[in-house]
Amino acid sequence: MIGKEFIGNDKVALILGDNIFYGTGLADLLQANNDPDGRVVLAYHLSEHQRYGVVEFDERSQVKSIEEKREKPKSKYEVTDVNRAYLETGMLKVGVLDVGTAWLDTGTFHSF
């Protein structure tokens, strides 16, 4: 909402300020998904899944479900709720970052 006038009808990618991406895969993934009908979210394979939203894929690598990380969220609104709404209307696509790309969450001292 804040950037609505600035963005206009241009294509944009929103990356949260506490995320750092390093590697070769991000540019290719963004280019491959630059004209979505709906929304594209990025996913990354990791071992600490309880700290992040989780995407479940079907046998054709299509998004089957998406859920938020917390059992008790701080508020009644989570970004995953918006993503789930796109999923329910068939307008959610997930691009999976390859193993050559690092995705660092610097939101807490421990994760940094």
Biopython code that builds the backbone (N, CA, C, O; Angstrom):
import numpy as np
from Bio.PDB.StructureBuilder import StructureBuilder

atoms = [
    (1, "MET", "N", (0.823, -1.193, 0.000)),
    (1, "MET", "CA", (0.000, 0.000, 0.000)),
    (1, "MET", "C", (0.866, 1.255, 0.000)),
    (1, "MET", "O", (0.534, 2.246, -0.651)),
    (2, "ILE", "N", (1.978, 1.208, 0.733)),
    (2, "ILE", "CA", (2.841, 2.381, 0.836)),
    (2, "ILE", "C", (3.424, 2.758, -0.523)),
    (2, "ILE", "O", (3.526, 3.942, -0.844)),
    (3, "GLY", "N", (3.806, 1.765, -1.323)),
    (3, "GLY", "CA", (4.450, 2.037, -2.600)),
    (3, "GLY", "C", (3.524, 2.042, -3.789)),
    (3, "GLY", "O", (3.995, 2.066, -4.926)),
    (4, "LYS", "N", (2.207, 2.019, -3.569)),
    (4, "LYS", "CA", (1.240, 1.890, -4.652)),
    (4, "LYS", "C", (1.430, 2.933, -5.744)),
    (4, "LYS", "O", (1.462, 2.586, -6.924)),
    (5, "GLU", "N", (1.557, 4.198, -5.376)),
    (5, "GLU", "CA", (1.713, 5.256, -6.384)),
    (5, "GLU", "C", (3.056, 5.155, -7.092)),
    (5, "GLU", "O", (3.142, 5.389, -8.298)),
    (6, "PHE", "N", (4.089, 4.813, -6.361)),
    (6, "PHE", "CA", (5.419, 4.690, -6.946)),
    (6, "PHE", "C", (5.493, 3.514, -7.910)),
    (6, "PHE", "O", (6.080, 3.624, -8.987)),
    (7, "ILE", "N", (4.901, 2.396, -7.526)),
    (7, "ILE", "CA", (4.947, 1.179, -8.331)),
    (7, "ILE", "C", (4.058, 1.288, -9.563)),
    (7, "ILE", "O", (4.452, 0.864, -10.650)),
    (8, "GLY", "N", (2.874, 1.846, -9.406)),
    (8, "GLY", "CA", (1.951, 1.932, -10.531)),
    (8, "GLY", "C", (1.618, 0.556, -11.048)),
    (8, "GLY", "O", (1.177, -0.303, -10.284)),
    (9, "ASN", "N", (1.824, 0.326, -12.354)),
    (9, "ASN", "CA", (1.563, -0.975, -12.972)),
    (9, "ASN", "C", (2.838, -1.762, -13.251)),
    (9, "ASN", "O", (2.805, -2.777, -13.947)),
    (10, "ASP", "N", (3.971, -1.292, -12.705)),
    (10, "ASP", "CA", (5.239, -1.983, -12.912)),
    (10, "ASP", "C", (5.271, -3.315, -12.175)),
    (10, "ASP", "O", (4.523, -3.529, -11.221)),
    (11, "LYS", "N", (6.142, -4.203, -12.626)),
    (11, "LYS", "CA", (6.360, -5.477, -11.947)),
    (11, "LYS", "C", (7.333, -5.229, -10.796)),
    (11, "LYS", "O", (8.314, -4.500, -10.949)),
    (12, "VAL", "N", (7.059, -5.831, -9.660)),
    (12, "VAL", "CA", (7.925, -5.639, -8.503)),
    (12, "VAL", "C", (8.153, -6.963, -7.780)),
    (12, "VAL", "O", (7.370, -7.906, -7.897)),
    (13, "ALA", "N", (9.245, -6.999, -7.036)),
    (13, "ALA", "CA", (9.518, -8.100, -6.119)),
    (13, "ALA", "C", (9.705, -7.478, -4.744)),
    (13, "ALA", "O", (10.494, -6.546, -4.583)),
    (14, "LEU", "N", (8.990, -7.982, -3.762)),
    (14, "LEU", "CA", (9.085, -7.479, -2.408)),
    (14, "LEU", "C", (9.932, -8.440, -1.582)),
    (14, "LEU", "O", (9.597, -9.616, -1.432)),
    (15, "ILE", "N", (11.022, -7.924, -1.056)),
    (15, "ILE", "CA", (11.890, -8.716, -0.191)),
    (15, "ILE", "C", (11.943, -8.004, 1.146)),
    (15, "ILE", "O", (12.285, -6.823, 1.211)),
    (16, "LEU", "N", (11.609, -8.706, 2.203)),
    (16, "LEU", "CA", (11.616, -8.114, 3.535)),
    (16, "LEU", "C", (13.030, -7.677, 3.912)),
    (16, "LEU", "O", (14.011, -8.317, 3.531)),
    (17, "GLY", "N", (13.120, -6.599, 4.653)),
    (17, "GLY", "CA", (14.401, -5.991, 4.971)),
    (17, "GLY", "C", (15.324, -6.826, 5.835)),
    (17, "GLY", "O", (16.518, -6.535, 5.898)),
    (18, "ASP", "N", (14.821, -7.851, 6.502)),
    (18, "ASP", "CA", (15.687, -8.686, 7.331)),
    (18, "ASP", "C", (16.085, -9.988, 6.630)),
    (18, "ASP", "O", (16.499, -10.945, 7.284)),
    (19, "ASN", "N", (15.959, -10.022, 5.295)),
    (19, "ASN", "CA", (16.343, -11.189, 4.511)),
    (19, "ASN", "C", (17.502, -10.820, 3.598)),
    (19, "ASN", "O", (17.497, -9.760, 2.972)),
    (20, "ILE", "N", (18.495, -11.699, 3.526)),
    (20, "ILE", "CA", (19.640, -11.510, 2.644)),
    (20, "ILE", "C", (19.722, -12.735, 1.740)),
    (20, "ILE", "O", (19.677, -13.871, 2.211)),
    (21, "PHE", "N", (19.841, -12.491, 0.443)),
    (21, "PHE", "CA", (19.998, -13.574, -0.524)),
    (21, "PHE", "C", (21.398, -13.480, -1.117)),
    (21, "PHE", "O", (21.863, -12.390, -1.451)),
    (22, "TYR", "N", (22.063, -14.615, -1.246)),
    (22, "TYR", "CA", (23.400, -14.634, -1.824)),
    (22, "TYR", "C", (23.513, -15.858, -2.719)),
    (22, "TYR", "O", (23.191, -16.969, -2.299)),
    (23, "GLY", "N", (23.965, -15.661, -3.941)),
    (23, "GLY", "CA", (24.141, -16.784, -4.849)),
    (23, "GLY", "C", (23.624, -16.453, -6.227)),
    (23, "GLY", "O", (23.287, -15.306, -6.521)),
    (24, "THR", "N", (23.564, -17.457, -7.063)),
    (24, "THR", "CA", (23.236, -17.262, -8.466)),
    (24, "THR", "C", (21.783, -17.510, -8.812)),
    (24, "THR", "O", (21.347, -17.107, -9.890)),
    (25, "GLY", "N", (21.016, -18.150, -7.955)),
    (25, "GLY", "CA", (19.684, -18.593, -8.320)),
    (25, "GLY", "C", (18.584, -17.555, -8.277)),
    (25, "GLY", "O", (17.580, -17.709, -8.973)),
    (26, "LEU", "N", (18.732, -16.496, -7.483)),
    (26, "LEU", "CA", (17.635, -15.558, -7.288)),
    (26, "LEU", "C", (17.259, -14.810, -8.561)),
    (26, "LEU", "O", (16.075, -14.715, -8.883)),
    (27, "ALA", "N", (18.224, -14.284, -9.284)),
    (27, "ALA", "CA", (17.921, -13.517, -10.498)),
    (27, "ALA", "C", (17.191, -14.375, -11.530)),
    (27, "ALA", "O", (16.230, -13.920, -12.149)),
    (28, "ASP", "N", (17.643, -15.607, -11.714)),
    (28, "ASP", "CA", (16.992, -16.513, -12.668)),
    (28, "ASP", "C", (15.566, -16.839, -12.241)),
    (28, "ASP", "O", (14.658, -16.872, -13.072)),
    (29, "LEU", "N", (15.372, -17.077, -10.960)),
    (29, "LEU", "CA", (14.044, -17.402, -10.445)),
    (29, "LEU", "C", (13.087, -16.223, -10.606)),
    (29, "LEU", "O", (11.935, -16.407, -10.999)),
    (30, "LEU", "N", (13.559, -15.019, -10.306)),
    (30, "LEU", "CA", (12.719, -13.829, -10.489)),
    (30, "LEU", "C", (12.364, -13.626, -11.956)),
    (30, "LEU", "O", (11.220, -13.306, -12.281)),
    (31, "GLN", "N", (13.338, -13.810, -12.840)),
    (31, "GLN", "CA", (13.087, -13.639, -14.270)),
    (31, "GLN", "C", (12.074, -14.670, -14.783)),
    (31, "GLN", "O", (11.217, -14.349, -15.605)),
    (32, "ALA", "N", (12.180, -15.895, -14.298)),
    (32, "ALA", "CA", (11.271, -16.958, -14.740)),
    (32, "ALA", "C", (9.845, -16.746, -14.247)),
    (32, "ALA", "O", (8.902, -17.315, -14.797)),
    (33, "ASN", "N", (9.690, -15.932, -13.220)),
    (33, "ASN", "CA", (8.372, -15.717, -12.621)),
    (33, "ASN", "C", (7.965, -14.254, -12.665)),
    (33, "ASN", "O", (7.313, -13.769, -11.741)),
    (34, "ASN", "N", (8.338, -13.545, -13.721)),
    (34, "ASN", "CA", (8.123, -12.094, -13.746)),
    (34, "ASN", "C", (6.768, -11.655, -14.284)),
    (34, "ASN", "O", (6.513, -10.456, -14.393)),
    (35, "ASP", "N", (5.906, -12.583, -14.617)),
    (35, "ASP", "CA", (4.586, -12.196, -15.118)),
    (35, "ASP", "C", (3.515, -13.144, -14.563)),
    (35, "ASP", "O", (2.833, -13.832, -15.322)),
    (36, "PRO", "N", (3.378, -13.169, -13.247)),
    (36, "PRO", "CA", (2.440, -14.131, -12.650)),
    (36, "PRO", "C", (0.995, -13.690, -12.791)),
    (36, "PRO", "O", (0.690, -12.502, -12.888)),
    (37, "ASP", "N", (0.120, -14.673, -12.798)),
    (37, "ASP", "CA", (-1.308, -14.420, -12.697)),
    (37, "ASP", "C", (-1.658, -14.649, -11.237)),
    (37, "ASP", "O", (-2.139, -15.721, -10.868)),
    (38, "GLY", "N", (-1.420, -13.659, -10.422)),
    (38, "GLY", "CA", (-1.622, -13.791, -8.979)),
    (38, "GLY", "C", (-0.359, -13.438, -8.242)),
    (38, "GLY", "O", (0.136, -12.316, -8.348)),
    (39, "ARG", "N", (0.175, -14.396, -7.486)),
    (39, "ARG", "CA", (1.308, -14.129, -6.606)),
    (39, "ARG", "C", (2.309, -15.267, -6.699)),
    (39, "ARG", "O", (1.935, -16.428, -6.865)),
    (40, "VAL", "N", (3.587, -14.921, -6.590)),
    (40, "VAL", "CA", (4.663, -15.904, -6.518)),
    (40, "VAL", "C", (5.381, -15.690, -5.192)),
    (40, "VAL", "O", (5.767, -14.565, -4.876)),
    (41, "VAL", "N", (5.561, -16.731, -4.426)),
    (41, "VAL", "CA", (6.362, -16.667, -3.211)),
    (41, "VAL", "C", (7.569, -17.571, -3.405)),
    (41, "VAL", "O", (7.519, -18.530, -4.175)),
    (42, "LEU", "N", (8.647, -17.263, -2.709)),
    (42, "LEU", "CA", (9.859, -18.064, -2.816)),
    (42, "LEU", "C", (9.943, -19.042, -1.659)),
    (42, "LEU", "O", (9.544, -18.728, -0.538)),
    (43, "ALA", "N", (10.458, -20.215, -1.933)),
    (43, "ALA", "CA", (10.635, -21.246, -0.916)),
    (43, "ALA", "C", (12.083, -21.714, -0.943)),
    (43, "ALA", "O", (12.782, -21.583, -1.948)),
    (44, "TYR", "N", (12.508, -22.256, 0.176)),
    (44, "TYR", "CA", (13.880, -22.696, 0.334)),
    (44, "TYR", "C", (13.894, -23.904, 1.263)),
    (44, "TYR", "O", (13.224, -23.901, 2.295)),
    (45, "HIS", "N", (14.655, -24.937, 0.902)),
    (45, "HIS", "CA", (14.754, -26.127, 1.744)),
    (45, "HIS", "C", (15.627, -25.810, 2.953)),
    (45, "HIS", "O", (16.744, -25.316, 2.801)),
    (46, "LEU", "N", (15.116, -26.095, 4.163)),
    (46, "LEU", "CA", (15.894, -25.860, 5.371)),
    (46, "LEU", "C", (15.487, -26.822, 6.460)),
    (46, "LEU", "O", (14.457, -27.490, 6.373)),
    (47, "SER", "N", (16.319, -26.883, 7.499)),
    (47, "SER", "CA", (16.050, -27.843, 8.566)),
    (47, "SER", "C", (15.232, -27.254, 9.712)),
    (47, "SER", "O", (14.555, -28.005, 10.414)),
    (48, "GLU", "N", (15.267, -25.931, 9.928)),
    (48, "GLU", "CA", (14.532, -25.300, 11.028)),
    (48, "GLU", "C", (13.153, -24.846, 10.558)),
    (48, "GLU", "O", (12.845, -23.655, 10.591)),
    (49, "HIS", "N", (12.333, -25.783, 10.126)),
    (49, "HIS", "CA", (11.039, -25.434, 9.540)),
    (49, "HIS", "C", (10.062, -24.805, 10.516)),
    (49, "HIS", "O", (9.124, -24.132, 10.088)),
    (50, "GLN", "N", (10.252, -25.001, 11.820)),
    (50, "GLN", "CA", (9.314, -24.434, 12.788)),
    (50, "GLN", "C", (9.415, -22.922, 12.891)),
    (50, "GLN", "O", (8.516, -22.296, 13.452)),
    (51, "ARG", "N", (10.479, -22.307, 12.367)),
    (51, "ARG", "CA", (10.644, -20.856, 12.419)),
    (51, "ARG", "C", (10.082, -20.155, 11.184)),
    (51, "ARG", "O", (10.088, -18.926, 11.115)),
    (52, "TYR", "N", (9.602, -20.917, 10.222)),
    (52, "TYR", "CA", (9.188, -20.336, 8.960)),
    (52, "TYR", "C", (7.838, -20.892, 8.506)),
    (52, "TYR", "O", (7.362, -21.899, 9.031)),
    (53, "GLY", "N", (7.236, -20.230, 7.536)),
    (53, "GLY", "CA", (6.054, -20.789, 6.907)),
    (53, "GLY", "C", (6.459, -22.034, 6.124)),
    (53, "GLY", "O", (7.598, -22.140, 5.669)),
    (54, "VAL", "N", (5.540, -22.965, 5.969)),
    (54, "VAL", "CA", (5.847, -24.239, 5.312)),
    (54, "VAL", "C", (4.920, -24.429, 4.112)),
    (54, "VAL", "O", (3.705, -24.261, 4.213)),
    (55, "VAL", "N", (5.521, -24.784, 2.977)),
    (55, "VAL", "CA", (4.771, -25.053, 1.753)),
    (55, "VAL", "C", (4.782, -26.561, 1.512)),
    (55, "VAL", "O", (5.831, -27.198, 1.604)),
    (56, "GLU", "N", (3.622, -27.129, 1.206)),
    (56, "GLU", "CA", (3.519, -28.544, 0.865)),
    (56, "GLU", "C", (3.199, -28.648, -0.621)),
    (56, "GLU", "O", (2.295, -27.976, -1.119)),
    (57, "PHE", "N", (3.951, -29.503, -1.331)),
    (57, "PHE", "CA", (3.757, -29.691, -2.764)),
    (57, "PHE", "C", (3.122, -31.042, -3.050)),
    (57, "PHE", "O", (3.290, -31.993, -2.286)),
    (58, "ASP", "N", (2.385, -31.120, -4.168)),
    (58, "ASP", "CA", (1.848, -32.411, -4.590)),
    (58, "ASP", "C", (2.872, -33.109, -5.482)),
    (58, "ASP", "O", (3.985, -32.615, -5.658)),
    (59, "GLU", "N", (2.493, -34.258, -6.043)),
    (59, "GLU", "CA", (3.417, -35.046, -6.863)),
    (59, "GLU", "C", (3.828, -34.355, -8.159)),
    (59, "GLU", "O", (4.810, -34.758, -8.783)),
    (60, "ARG", "N", (3.096, -33.321, -8.576)),
    (60, "ARG", "CA", (3.441, -32.557, -9.784)),
    (60, "ARG", "C", (4.165, -31.254, -9.459)),
    (60, "ARG", "O", (4.316, -30.387, -10.320)),
    (61, "SER", "N", (4.613, -31.122, -8.207)),
    (61, "SER", "CA", (5.306, -29.926, -7.714)),
    (61, "SER", "C", (4.418, -28.686, -7.709)),
    (61, "SER", "O", (4.912, -27.561, -7.781)),
    (62, "GLN", "N", (3.106, -28.897, -7.622)),
    (62, "GLN", "CA", (2.167, -27.794, -7.487)),
    (62, "GLN", "C", (1.899, -27.578, -5.997)),
    (62, "GLN", "O", (1.943, -28.524, -5.211)),
    (63, "VAL", "N", (1.626, -26.342, -5.618)),
    (63, "VAL", "CA", (1.385, -26.034, -4.214)),
    (63, "VAL", "C", (0.109, -26.716, -3.740)),
    (63, "VAL", "O", (-0.955, -26.546, -4.336)),
    (64, "LYS", "N", (0.222, -27.479, -2.675)),
    (64, "LYS", "CA", (-0.926, -28.178, -2.109)),
    (64, "LYS", "C", (-1.459, -27.426, -0.889)),
    (64, "LYS", "O", (-2.670, -27.293, -0.718)),
    (65, "SER", "N", (-0.545, -26.934, -0.039)),
    (65, "SER", "CA", (-0.962, -26.170, 1.136)),
    (65, "SER", "C", (0.176, -25.252, 1.566)),
    (65, "SER", "O", (1.329, -25.428, 1.170)),
    (66, "ILE", "N", (-0.182, -24.269, 2.386)),
    (66, "ILE", "CA", (0.801, -23.359, 2.961)),
    (66, "ILE", "C", (0.318, -23.011, 4.361)),
    (66, "ILE", "O", (-0.857, -22.707, 4.562)),
    (67, "GLU", "N", (1.233, -23.056, 5.330)),
    (67, "GLU", "CA", (0.834, -22.761, 6.700)),
    (67, "GLU", "C", (1.880, -21.901, 7.393)),
    (67, "GLU", "O", (3.063, -21.940, 7.054)),
    (68, "GLU", "N", (1.428, -21.131, 8.360)),
    (68, "GLU", "CA", (2.302, -20.232, 9.108)),
    (68, "GLU", "C", (3.094, -21.022, 10.139)),
    (68, "GLU", "O", (2.710, -22.127, 10.521)),
    (69, "LYS", "N", (4.185, -20.450, 10.577)),
    (69, "LYS", "CA", (5.116, -21.113, 11.480)),
    (69, "LYS", "C", (4.647, -21.199, 12.931)),
    (69, "LYS", "O", (4.997, -22.155, 13.623)),
    (70, "ARG", "N", (3.886, -20.256, 13.401)),
    (70, "ARG", "CA", (3.561, -20.175, 14.824)),
    (70, "ARG", "C", (2.244, -20.865, 15.164)),
    (70, "ARG", "O", (1.270, -20.795, 14.415)),
    (71, "GLU", "N", (2.245, -21.528, 16.310)),
    (71, "GLU", "CA", (0.987, -22.082, 16.802)),
    (71, "GLU", "C", (0.095, -20.971, 17.332)),
    (71, "GLU", "O", (-1.125, -21.032, 17.181)),
    (72, "LYS", "N", (0.693, -19.952, 17.955)),
    (72, "LYS", "CA", (-0.052, -18.827, 18.504)),
    (72, "LYS", "C", (0.534, -17.530, 17.947)),
    (72, "LYS", "O", (1.434, -16.960, 18.564)),
    (73, "PRO", "N", (0.052, -17.047, 16.803)),
    (73, "PRO", "CA", (0.602, -15.831, 16.216)),
    (73, "PRO", "C", (0.356, -14.617, 17.102)),
    (73, "PRO", "O", (-0.583, -14.593, 17.898)),
    (74, "LYS", "N", (1.219, -13.600, 16.951)),
    (74, "LYS", "CA", (1.112, -12.380, 17.742)),
    (74, "LYS", "C", (-0.136, -11.584, 17.384)),
    (74, "LYS", "O", (-0.632, -10.807, 18.200)),
    (75, "SER", "N", (-0.641, -11.768, 16.188)),
    (75, "SER", "CA", (-1.858, -11.078, 15.789)),
    (75, "SER", "C", (-2.720, -12.065, 15.013)),
    (75, "SER", "O", (-2.319, -13.207, 14.790)),
    (76, "LYS", "N", (-3.904, -11.620, 14.604)),
    (76, "LYS", "CA", (-4.794, -12.493, 13.845)),
    (76, "LYS", "C", (-4.501, -12.440, 12.349)),
    (76, "LYS", "O", (-5.163, -13.116, 11.562)),
    (77, "TYR", "N", (-3.508, -11.638, 11.954)),
    (77, "TYR", "CA", (-3.174, -11.511, 10.535)),
    (77, "TYR", "C", (-1.738, -11.919, 10.293)),
    (77, "TYR", "O", (-0.830, -11.403, 10.944)),
    (78, "GLU", "N", (-1.525, -12.814, 9.391)),
    (78, "GLU", "CA", (-0.187, -13.253, 8.991)),
    (78, "GLU", "C", (-0.099, -13.187, 7.470)),
    (78, "GLU", "O", (-1.105, -13.327, 6.774)),
    (79, "VAL", "N", (1.106, -12.974, 6.964)),
    (79, "VAL", "CA", (1.297, -12.918, 5.521)),
    (79, "VAL", "C", (0.892, -14.244, 4.883)),
    (79, "VAL", "O", (0.467, -14.272, 3.728)),
    (80, "THR", "N", (1.020, -15.335, 5.622)),
    (80, "THR", "CA", (0.611, -16.634, 5.101)),
    (80, "THR", "C", (-0.888, -16.686, 4.855)),
    (80, "THR", "O", (-1.331, -17.409, 3.963)),
    (81, "ASP", "N", (-1.681, -15.943, 5.617)),
    (81, "ASP", "CA", (-3.120, -15.889, 5.369)),
    (81, "ASP", "C", (-3.406, -15.305, 3.988)),
    (81, "ASP", "O", (-4.297, -15.776, 3.281)),
    (82, "VAL", "N", (-2.657, -14.295, 3.612)),
    (82, "VAL", "CA", (-2.813, -13.702, 2.275)),
    (82, "VAL", "C", (-2.386, -14.712, 1.216)),
    (82, "VAL", "O", (-3.070, -14.888, 0.208)),
    (83, "ASN", "N", (-1.249, -15.379, 1.446)),
    (83, "ASN", "CA", (-0.795, -16.394, 0.495)),
    (83, "ASN", "C", (-1.802, -17.526, 0.368)),
    (83, "ASN", "O", (-2.031, -18.028, -0.732)),
    (84, "ARG", "N", (-2.404, -17.935, 1.477)),
    (84, "ARG", "CA", (-3.405, -19.007, 1.447)),
    (84, "ARG", "C", (-4.624, -18.584, 0.630)),
    (84, "ARG", "O", (-5.209, -19.403, -0.079)),
    (85, "ALA", "N", (-5.009, -17.315, 0.726)),
    (85, "ALA", "CA", (-6.141, -16.824, -0.071)),
    (85, "ALA", "C", (-5.820, -16.924, -1.560)),
    (85, "ALA", "O", (-6.678, -17.310, -2.353)),
    (86, "TYR", "N", (-4.598, -16.580, -1.943)),
    (86, "TYR", "CA", (-4.190, -16.745, -3.344)),
    (86, "TYR", "C", (-4.214, -18.221, -3.739)),
    (86, "TYR", "O", (-4.648, -18.554, -4.842)),
    (87, "LEU", "N", (-3.757, -19.104, -2.859)),
    (87, "LEU", "CA", (-3.759, -20.542, -3.130)),
    (87, "LEU", "C", (-5.177, -21.048, -3.363)),
    (87, "LEU", "O", (-5.424, -21.812, -4.296)),
    (88, "GLU", "N", (-6.103, -20.624, -2.516)),
    (88, "GLU", "CA", (-7.485, -21.095, -2.615)),
    (88, "GLU", "C", (-8.163, -20.661, -3.914)),
    (88, "GLU", "O", (-9.103, -21.313, -4.368)),
    (89, "THR", "N", (-7.695, -19.572, -4.512)),
    (89, "THR", "CA", (-8.258, -19.126, -5.785)),
    (89, "THR", "C", (-7.432, -19.619, -6.975)),
    (89, "THR", "O", (-7.696, -19.247, -8.118)),
    (90, "GLY", "N", (-6.417, -20.468, -6.694)),
    (90, "GLY", "CA", (-5.577, -21.008, -7.764)),
    (90, "GLY", "C", (-4.581, -20.009, -8.319)),
    (90, "GLY", "O", (-4.073, -20.189, -9.426)),
    (91, "MET", "N", (-4.298, -18.962, -7.566)),
    (91, "MET", "CA", (-3.417, -17.910, -8.071)),
    (91, "MET", "C", (-2.099, -17.812, -7.308)),
    (91, "MET", "O", (-1.464, -16.758, -7.317)),
    (92, "LEU", "N", (-1.674, -18.896, -6.645)),
    (92, "LEU", "CA", (-0.403, -18.897, -5.935)),
    (92, "LEU", "C", (0.567, -19.827, -6.629)),
    (92, "LEU", "O", (0.237, -20.977, -6.918)),
    (93, "LYS", "N", (1.756, -19.335, -6.895)),
    (93, "LYS", "CA", (2.833, -20.123, -7.468)),
    (93, "LYS", "C", (4.017, -19.994, -6.531)),
    (93, "LYS", "O", (4.226, -18.933, -5.944)),
    (94, "VAL", "N", (4.798, -21.057, -6.378)),
    (94, "VAL", "CA", (5.971, -21.022, -5.518)),
    (94, "VAL", "C", (7.202, -21.315, -6.345)),
    (94, "VAL", "O", (7.272, -22.333, -7.032)),
    (95, "GLY", "N", (8.168, -20.425, -6.277)),
    (95, "GLY", "CA", (9.459, -20.647, -6.914)),
    (95, "GLY", "C", (10.426, -21.139, -5.854)),
    (95, "GLY", "O", (10.566, -20.508, -4.806)),
    (96, "VAL", "N", (11.091, -22.250, -6.108)),
    (96, "VAL", "CA", (12.009, -22.835, -5.136)),
    (96, "VAL", "C", (13.435, -22.438, -5.493)),
    (96, "VAL", "O", (13.903, -22.709, -6.599)),
    (97, "LEU", "N", (14.122, -21.798, -4.558)),
    (97, "LEU", "CA", (15.507, -21.413, -4.758)),
    (97, "LEU", "C", (16.384, -22.649, -4.828)),
    (97, "LEU", "O", (16.187, -23.594, -4.065)),
    (98, "ASP", "N", (17.354, -22.651, -5.739)),
    (98, "ASP", "CA", (18.224, -23.816, -5.862)),
    (98, "ASP", "C", (19.271, -23.830, -4.753)),
    (98, "ASP", "O", (19.413, -22.865, -4.002)),
    (99, "VAL", "N", (19.997, -24.934, -4.663)),
    (99, "VAL", "CA", (20.960, -25.102, -3.579)),
    (99, "VAL", "C", (22.143, -24.151, -3.692)),
    (99, "VAL", "O", (22.903, -24.008, -2.735)),
    (100, "GLY", "N", (22.316, -23.501, -4.829)),
    (100, "GLY", "CA", (23.398, -22.532, -5.007)),
    (100, "GLY", "C", (23.071, -21.152, -4.465)),
    (100, "GLY", "O", (23.884, -20.237, -4.593)),
    (101, "THR", "N", (21.909, -20.982, -3.867)),
    (101, "THR", "CA", (21.496, -19.693, -3.326)),
    (101, "THR", "C", (21.303, -19.811, -1.825)),
    (101, "THR", "O", (20.646, -20.736, -1.348)),
    (102, "ALA", "N", (21.875, -18.876, -1.082)),
    (102, "ALA", "CA", (21.691, -18.838, 0.367)),
    (102, "ALA", "C", (20.637, -17.800, 0.695)),
    (102, "ALA", "O", (20.652, -16.698, 0.147)),
    (103, "TRP", "N", (19.727, -18.145, 1.582)),
    (103, "TRP", "CA", (18.690, -17.231, 2.060)),
    (103, "TRP", "C", (18.897, -17.088, 3.557)),
    (103, "TRP", "O", (18.660, -18.028, 4.316)),
    (104, "LEU", "N", (19.333, -15.925, 3.976)),
    (104, "LEU", "CA", (19.637, -15.685, 5.382)),
    (104, "LEU", "C", (18.585, -14.790, 5.997)),
    (104, "LEU", "O", (18.314, -13.699, 5.494)),
    (105, "ASP", "N", (17.994, -15.249, 7.082)),
    (105, "ASP", "CA", (17.015, -14.468, 7.826)),
    (105, "ASP", "C", (17.749, -13.801, 8.972)),
    (105, "ASP", "O", (18.231, -14.484, 9.876)),
    (106, "THR", "N", (17.843, -12.487, 8.955)),
    (106, "THR", "CA", (18.582, -11.773, 9.993)),
    (106, "THR", "C", (17.639, -11.106, 10.989)),
    (106, "THR", "O", (18.013, -10.128, 11.638)),
    (107, "GLY", "N", (16.439, -11.620, 11.111)),
    (107, "GLY", "CA", (15.445, -11.018, 11.986)),
    (107, "GLY", "C", (15.743, -11.142, 13.470)),
    (107, "GLY", "O", (15.234, -10.362, 14.274)),
    (108, "THR", "N", (16.572, -12.126, 13.841)),
    (108, "THR", "CA", (16.973, -12.265, 15.240)),
    (108, "THR", "C", (18.489, -12.424, 15.282)),
    (108, "THR", "O", (19.109, -12.788, 14.283)),
    (109, "PHE", "N", (19.076, -12.154, 16.425)),
    (109, "PHE", "CA", (20.522, -12.309, 16.579)),
    (109, "PHE", "C", (20.940, -13.740, 16.287)),
    (109, "PHE", "O", (21.940, -13.970, 15.606)),
    (110, "HIS", "N", (20.176, -14.710, 16.802)),
    (110, "HIS", "CA", (20.500, -16.133, 16.602)),
    (110, "HIS", "C", (20.476, -16.504, 15.122)),
    (110, "HIS", "O", (21.374, -17.199, 14.645)),
    (111, "SER", "N", (19.465, -16.052, 14.397)),
    (111, "SER", "CA", (19.366, -16.411, 12.976)),
    (111, "SER", "C", (20.443, -15.730, 12.140)),
    (111, "SER", "O", (20.879, -16.267, 11.122)),
    (112, "PHE", "N", (20.874, -14.535, 12.576)),
    (112, "PHE", "CA", (21.922, -13.821, 11.852)),
    (112, "PHE", "C", (23.252, -14.531, 12.015)),
    (112, "PHE", "O", (24.263, -14.080, 11.476)),
]
sb = StructureBuilder()
sb.init_structure("model")
sb.init_model(0)
sb.init_chain("A")
sb.init_seg("    ")
for serial, (resi, resn, name, xyz) in enumerate(atoms, 1):
    if name == "N":
        sb.init_residue(resn, " ", resi, " ")
    sb.init_atom(name, np.array(xyz, "f"), 0.0, 1.0, " ", f" {name:<3s}", serial, name[0])
structure = sb.get_structure()
